[in-house]
């Protein structure tokens, strides 16, 4: 099966002063804004990268969705964005609703129309980001890069990119190693008590929507 044209996105970090990456937002708009103020983020000079799952479960999914139109933010596709897109396409929303998508149906009609348009824009979100920074090449995917060697435009299982926890489970059990082909790999998806770094793999979903920290890391 042919992969979509927008699986991969490549960005040159030298266009920005600082580059930051943030874990799963899940509607935690106010928490993100507080974190950005804390680190003196400048929307005119800096870039924020999201590992996906900007929506669902938290208090302001629509606010987080609106951020995707900002020039200072780039996001990759998470499994929650994909569930929303699948629900809108099929008009079958039970899976999405069970996983925190009930906010959409609860919106007033005008805001629901805004949210629908913003969600439709998520069809343009890439699955994998290759980011060139001053300290090397960073690859960002929501759950995993399902191969032991990264390569630009390499065909991969997109379901695994959004959903797989196999590599993380193996690494936490002391098995396996890093991924070749880039300096750093950044993932979200699995809520953890704290950021986990193993070899060149970094897992930064620290469960902000469940009362944990929102992890924000400066890459450049």
C-alpha positions, 0 to 999 in steps of 0.5 A: 500500500502506497504511503501518504506523501506527507509521512515525513517532514524535514525542518532546518533549526537554524531558522530559529533562535531556540527550538523546544519540544513538548510532550503530549498536551491533551488539551492542557493549554493553560499549562503550556502557556505557563511553561512557555512564559517560564522559559521566556519563549519568544514566538518571533524567534523560537520554535515549539515542536509537539510530539502529537496528541494535542487534543482529548482528555484535558480542559481545552482541546480547541485552544490547543488545536488553534496553536497548530495554525501558529507559525511558531509551532509545528506538530506531528500526528498523534493517535488521538488526532488520528482517532478524531480524523477517523471519527469525522470521516466515518461518522462513528465516534465511539472509539474517540469518545471512549478515549477522551473525545467527548469534548467535541460533541459537548462544544456549542455549535459555533465552536464545534464548527471551528474544531471540525475545521481545525481537526480537518487541517490535521490531515496535513500533519506529518507522522515523522519529523526530521529536525536539524539542530546545532547539536545534531539530527533529531527525529520526532514520532509520536509512539515509535520509529518502527525500525532499527535504522532511520532513513529519510522517506523510508516506508514504515508501519504508520499504525506502529508510529502512532500506537506501538509501545513495544520498543519502550517496553523492551528497553524498560526490561533492559533489552534492545538499544537505540536507533541508528541513522540520527542523533536523537529520537523523541517520542510521547504517547506513553504516560510516564512518571518522569522523562525517560532517556535510554541510548539515543531514545527520549520519552517525554509524555509525563502525564500532564493531563493526569496531574503529572508534569508537562515536559518541555525540552530545549533542543537548540 
